[in-house]
């Protein structure tokens, strides 16, 4: 399971590195992925705004200005 999620994070960051925006990554990579458990939710912390995509593992894929990471 961890390998699948790590691969998902890498795939999203690779797309971002090619200049693909979040809405496109959502539509083409995340939305239909079997480990994605729901729609992105917006959040705000001391570092600024971010998006959280819930995963079936109970964790989240976090997207912020630095890229995608597991949260």
C-alpha positions as CSV (number, residue, x, y, z in Angstrom):
1,X,0.0,0.0,0.0
2,X,2.8,2.4,0.9
3,X,4.4,1.8,-2.5
4,X,1.2,2.7,-4.3
5,X,0.8,6.0,-2.4
6,X,4.5,6.9,-2.8
7,X,4.1,6.3,-6.6
8,X,1.0,8.5,-6.6
9,X,2.9,11.3,-4.8
10,X,5.8,11.0,-7.3
11,X,3.3,11.0,-10.3
12,X,1.6,14.1,-9.0
13,X,4.9,15.9,-8.4
14,X,6.2,14.9,-11.8
15,X,3.1,16.4,-13.5
16,X,3.5,19.5,-11.4
17,X,7.1,19.7,-12.4
18,X,6.0,19.7,-16.1
19,X,3.7,22.8,-15.4
20,X,0.4,20.9,-14.9
21,X,-2.0,22.7,-12.6
22,X,-3.9,21.1,-9.7
23,X,-7.3,21.0,-11.4
24,X,-5.8,19.0,-14.3
25,X,-3.9,16.7,-12.0
26,X,-7.1,16.2,-10.1
27,X,-9.0,15.3,-13.3
28,X,-6.3,13.1,-14.9
29,X,-4.5,11.4,-12.0
30,X,-6.3,11.7,-8.7
31,X,-10.1,11.7,-9.2
32,X,-10.3,8.1,-10.5
33,X,-7.4,6.7,-8.4
34,X,-8.6,3.8,-6.3
35,X,-6.8,5.1,-3.2
36,X,-8.5,8.5,-3.3
37,X,-11.5,8.6,-0.9
38,X,-13.1,12.0,-1.7
39,X,-12.8,15.5,-3.0
40,X,-10.1,18.0,-2.1
41,X,-10.7,20.3,0.8
42,X,-9.1,23.7,1.3
43,X,-7.1,24.5,4.4
44,X,-4.9,27.3,5.8
45,X,-2.0,27.1,8.2
46,X,0.9,29.3,9.2
47,X,2.6,28.5,5.8
48,X,-0.4,29.5,3.8
49,X,-3.2,27.8,1.8
50,X,-3.2,24.1,1.0
51,X,-5.4,21.4,-0.4
52,X,-6.0,18.0,1.2
53,X,-7.1,15.0,-0.7
54,X,-8.4,12.2,1.5
55,X,-7.0,8.7,1.0
56,X,-8.6,5.3,1.9
57,X,-5.8,4.8,4.4
58,X,-7.1,7.7,6.5
59,X,-4.2,9.9,5.6
60,X,-4.2,12.8,3.1
61,X,-2.4,13.8,0.0
62,X,-1.4,17.5,0.7
63,X,-0.8,20.0,-2.0
64,X,0.8,23.3,-1.2
65,X,3.2,25.7,-2.9
66,X,6.1,23.2,-2.3
67,X,4.2,20.4,-4.1
68,X,2.5,17.1,-3.2
69,X,3.3,15.2,0.0
70,X,1.7,12.6,2.3
71,X,0.1,14.2,5.3
